[in-house]
Amino acid sequence: MDQQWKTFQHIYFQQERDNKNVRKGGMTLRTFSLLKGMPVFTIKGERIGTVHDLSISEMGQVTGLVVHQQALFKRAFHLELDGISSFGPDGIVIRQQDSALSKVPADSICLSKDELLGRMLFSEMGEELGLLQDVYFKEKMGTIIAYETTDGFFSESTVIESKQPPALGKDTIIVSVYEQ
């Protein structure tokens, strides 16, 4: 695969590969793989569930997290990004439980549930970039700025930067990878 596009290597250092939280310009970038399964707590210390999925708008913006609440029957709730007080290394703290959790919006696309993970990524020029493995987004704004891809089960992953929102198609994801 000819890599003419700009990769994310200038902010994605090898020693950060395990942590998957990268600092760029004073802002922390998060990955879904790091957040999945992380416990969610209220500011008063009450555990309300665990992160199960990432909610993305049709415009390719992360709108929140899908939290599974621990109960007799699993219930999924949507947690808006602005309802999050902090992303910690071992858990997420929200401001207020009552106003922060709501039903998952009908127009949102979920990374796992809607099977975006594992879907083929293409450039706008029709180049196959690999299978989507993870996304990097700005934790406060929800802007997806990079995609982690792989060519297969035993291959190395590549992180590709994109400054434009993706086109989330039924079969593929189209991203802009060239300088605009």
C-alpha positions in Angstrom: 0.0 0.0 0.0 1.5 3.3 -1.1 1.3 5.7 1.8 1.2 9.2 0.2 -1.2 10.6 2.7 -0.2 12.3 5.9 0.0 9.9 8.8 -0.5 10.7 12.4 3.0 9.8 13.4 4.0 13.3 14.4 1.8 13.1 17.4 1.5 9.4 17.9 4.7 8.3 19.5 5.7 4.7 19.9 5.8 4.9 23.7 2.2 6.1 23.6 1.0 3.1 21.7 -0.1 1.2 24.8 -1.7 4.2 26.6 -3.6 5.5 23.5 -4.1 8.9 25.1 -2.0 11.4 23.2 -1.5 15.1 24.1 -1.5 17.6 21.2 -1.5 21.3 21.7 -2.7 21.1 25.3 -5.7 18.9 24.4 -6.0 15.2 25.2 -7.0 12.8 22.4 -8.9 9.6 23.5 -9.4 6.3 21.8 -12.5 4.1 21.9 -10.5 1.0 22.7 -9.1 2.6 25.9 -12.6 3.8 27.1 -14.5 0.5 26.3 -15.3 -1.3 29.6 -14.2 1.6 31.7 -16.5 2.3 34.8 -18.6 5.5 35.0 -19.1 7.2 38.3 -21.0 10.2 39.5 -19.2 13.0 41.3 -20.6 11.5 44.5 -18.8 8.2 43.9 -21.8 6.1 42.8 -21.0 3.7 40.0 -23.6 3.8 37.3 -22.2 1.4 34.7 -19.5 0.8 32.1 -18.7 2.3 28.7 -20.0 0.0 26.1 -19.9 2.0 22.8 -19.2 5.3 21.2 -22.0 7.4 19.8 -21.2 9.3 16.5 -23.4 11.8 14.7 -24.0 11.4 10.9 -21.5 14.3 10.5 -18.8 12.1 12.0 -18.6 13.9 15.4 -18.4 11.9 18.7 -21.6 13.0 20.6 -21.2 10.8 23.7 -20.7 7.4 25.2 -23.1 4.5 25.4 -23.1 3.3 29.0 -24.5 -0.1 30.1 -26.1 0.2 33.5 -25.6 -2.7 36.0 -29.1 -4.0 36.7 -31.2 -7.2 36.4 -31.7 -6.3 32.8 -28.9 -4.4 31.0 -30.0 -1.0 30.0 -28.1 1.3 27.7 -27.9 5.0 28.2 -26.3 7.8 26.2 -23.9 10.0 28.1 -23.2 13.4 26.4 -19.6 14.5 26.2 -20.4 17.8 28.0 -21.9 15.8 30.9 -18.4 14.3 31.7 -16.5 15.9 34.4 -13.2 14.0 33.8 -11.7 11.1 31.9 -9.4 9.3 34.4 -7.0 6.4 33.8 -9.3 4.0 35.7 -12.7 5.6 35.3 -14.9 8.3 34.0 -16.6 10.8 36.4 -19.8 12.6 35.4 -21.3 15.8 36.9 -24.9 14.8 37.6 -26.5 11.5 37.0 -30.1 12.8 36.4 -29.3 15.1 33.6 -26.3 13.4 32.1 -27.9 10.1 31.1 -30.5 9.9 28.4 -31.7 7.4 25.8 -29.4 6.8 22.9 -30.4 9.2 20.1 -32.1 7.5 17.2 -29.9 9.3 14.6 -26.6 8.4 16.2 -24.3 5.7 14.9 -22.6 3.5 17.4 -19.1 2.3 16.7 -19.6 -1.3 17.8 -23.3 -1.8 17.5 -23.5 -0.5 13.9 -20.3 -2.4 13.1 -18.1 0.5 12.1 -15.2 -1.3 13.7 -13.8 -3.7 11.1 -15.3 -1.8 8.2 -13.0 -0.9 5.3 -11.6 2.7 5.3 -11.1 4.3 1.9 -9.5 7.7 1.0 -11.6 10.1 -1.1 -9.4 9.1 -4.0 -10.5 5.5 -3.7 -7.4 4.1 -2.0 -7.9 1.2 0.4 -6.5 2.3 3.8 -7.3 -0.8 5.9 -9.9 -2.0 8.3 -11.0 0.4 11.0 -9.6 -0.7 14.4 -10.0 2.5 16.5 -10.7 6.2 16.4 -8.9 9.1 18.0 -11.1 12.0 19.1 -10.7 15.2 21.1 -12.3 14.5 24.5 -14.0 17.9 25.0 -15.2 18.6 21.5 -15.7 15.1 20.1 -13.9 15.8 16.9 -12.5 12.6 15.3 -9.0 13.5 14.1 -7.5 10.1 13.3 -8.3 6.5 12.5 -6.3 3.5 13.5 -6.4 0.8 10.7 -5.0 -2.6 10.2 -4.5 -4.7 7.1 -5.3 -8.0 8.8 -5.2 -10.1 11.9 -1.4 -10.2 12.3 -0.4 -6.9 10.7 0.8 -3.7 12.3 -1.7 -0.9 12.8 -1.4 2.5 11.1 -2.8 5.7 12.4 -4.1 8.1 9.7 -5.0 11.7 10.3 -8.0 13.3 8.7 -9.1 16.9 9.1 -12.5 16.5 7.5 -15.5 14.5 8.8 -15.9 11.0 7.5 -18.6 9.8 5.1 -20.1 6.8 7.1 -21.4 4.6 4.3 -23.3 1.3 4.6 -20.3 -0.7 3.4 -17.3 1.6 3.8 -16.0 4.7 5.5 -14.6 7.4 3.2 -12.1 9.8 4.9 -10.1 12.8 3.6 -6.4 12.1 4.1 -4.8 14.7 1.9 -3.9 18.2 3.0 -6.8 20.5 2.1 
